[in-house]
Amino acid sequence: MDFVKTVLVTGGAGFIGSHFVCSLVNRHPDWRIINFDNLDYCSNLRNLESVEENENYTFIRGDICNPCLLKHMFATENIHIVFHFAAQTHVETSFIWPSRYHMVNVEGTRVLLKAAFEAKVEKFIYISTDEVYGESLYKELDETSPRRPSNPYSVSKAAAECLVLSYRERHKFPVIITRSNNVYGPRQYLEKVIPKFVSFLQLNKKCTIQGTSPQSRHFLYVDDAIEAFHTILERGMVGETYNIGTNFEISIIQLARELIKMCVLQVRHVPDAELDDWLEFVPDRPVVDLRYPVNCEKLWRLGWKPAVSWAEGIRRTVKWYQENPDFWPDVKTEDQPITFEPDTRDQ
């Protein structure tokens, strides 16, 4: 079959990337979708079971830090569009292995950019994060707000953004950057706060709250994030940056209390004191941003807004984890970051 376009999705076996790959495969049967992933600890090919037999889906295992592999892939696969999701993303672990985060998130992006530029792809979409802005207690952050990253993860993402923009400035390379709120939903790896709390509660363990500062986050359901990426693909302007977010914000303590009600007590009205028996306070990370309120009017003008309410999204998410308790069978549910050996392969 001759395909109209070929789309490369890096990190397509991870949480958000796999949801996006599946949507692309189903929405564009006349496009070839290549999932490029190194199958690191938070990736899982089970995420792609629904599309793995489709004619327009291809999986290639590889490392974005491998220039020879990337050059060969772009030379042979006729890639038109790149969505770059692949990254190390766990903030706690970034304090332990900052060099690993720099290698994957910065150097990997540089290697991928070079290969994509030399192949003359028609669009390169870089998936960044609202964490590059740093903390803002009151003011909403728009795409022109300065970047003030405060941890090794967000520093590496901000540095990668600079690389992407340098290709735009120097080479007029057709890039777009997205910065999203916390995305949640089915199949997310257990290091992230919502699946971590749900997994703890399934084992009758307490939800662990880092520190005593009033941290809160904006949570965006994964289906809404995927629709945002499709909107940007179809109507986004080359050279622009787009915030992807929601007005819904919840404190981490209140999030834990809601999950305790849903997973353990299974009632709506419970005194906070009773809920707090299921909370355990643990030492905080070295640097903590209290909140990241982002302004998404630029993306709204393209016709996108979140459609899934928090009540519906968290209901779907908890239900999925309850029905799939063994999806991540080898994960330790201790309250500590996932650690790994440094990658010593030739880059």
Secondary structure, 3 states (H helix, E strand, C coil): CCCCEEEEEECCCCHHHHHHHHHHHHHCCCEEEEEEECCCCCCCHHHHCCCCCCCCEEEEECCCCCHHHHHHHHHHHCCCEEEECCCCCCHHHHHHCHHHHHHHHHHHHHHHHHHHHHCCCCEEEEEEEHHHHCCCCCCCECCCCCCCCCCHHHHHHHHHHHHHHHHHHHHCCCEEEEEECEEECCCCCCCCHHHHHHHHHHCCCCEEEECCCCCEEEEEEHHHHHHHHHHHHHHCCCCCEEEECCCCEEEHHHHHHHHHHHHHHCCCCCCHHHHHHHEEEECCCCCCCCCCCECCHHHHCCCCCCCCCHHHHHHHHHHHHHHCCCCCCCCCCCCCCCCCCCCCCCC
